[in-house]
Amino acid sequence: MAAEQTAPPEIRPEAGGKPDAAVVRDALGVGVAVGLSGFAFGVTSAGSGLGLLQTCALSLLVFTGASQFALVGALAAGGNPFTAAAGAFFLGTRNAFYGLRLSQLLALPRALRPLAAQWVIDETTAVTLAQPTRRAARIGFTVTGLTLYVLWNLTTLAGALGAQALGDTDAWGLDAASPAVFLALLAPMLKTSTERITAALAVVLVLAMLPVLPAGAPVLVAALAAPVVLFLKGRSTPGETGVDAGARTHDAAAPGPSEGIGNSAKGQAR
């Protein structure tokens, strides 16, 4: 009870609820849509030379799709295993920052936190942050995490087993499935001009570095987009011009948090 009394307004139970069924529906939509792309990872991992047990262990223990694809993609391109692992590791560090925010929203008992940490990924974060109350946030996090974890691992196994039947995995373009799903989740979250400019600059940096840096390294360079945009924004005039003005203008028209994941989930599940 004390935790609820000191919680930020947006997560207090009395701040306005959302039907549990609606939260579950949205969470299932995201979990199923993304979980099925584990098949693409299984195929890609097997095609990169990893064995069945290695592929399944990555999904069971690592369970962060972007990092998994970065690792096997770098290995398939002939990259050094240490470079590939480093790229995947640094890409996965974003989940630690997600965890800092989600720990405040969910306020789970200490005994459950180590277990919940395994499910702190892009998709569970997106669903959880969109909820108006702590109860809805907990439901969204749990349903999304459970659905995605089970489906991702089952489809990883199926993909690894079916890799030989598919033949040349590169010809199917399955390695693009996870990045496409990730972009579908990210796009609705880019609400301000600053966020869109940062994302666009990150894309430019990755494309520019692809022919120069070894496999797995360009994604690390993309992280420079955020400090560059913040530096340029800090140098702008105090008046609302440029990036600041665009951000405020868009914020005024942006939907409030109470609108939740409903509209976003529809776009993500496509």
Helices and strands as residue ranges (DSSP letters): H 2-6, G 9-11, G 13-15, H 20-35, H 38-47, H 52-57, I 58-62, H 65-76, H 81-92, H 94-106, H 113-117, H 122-129, H 134-166, G 169-172, G 174-176, H 177-186, G 187-189, H 193-209, H 218-221, G 222-224, H 225-235, H 242-253, G 257-259, H 262-268
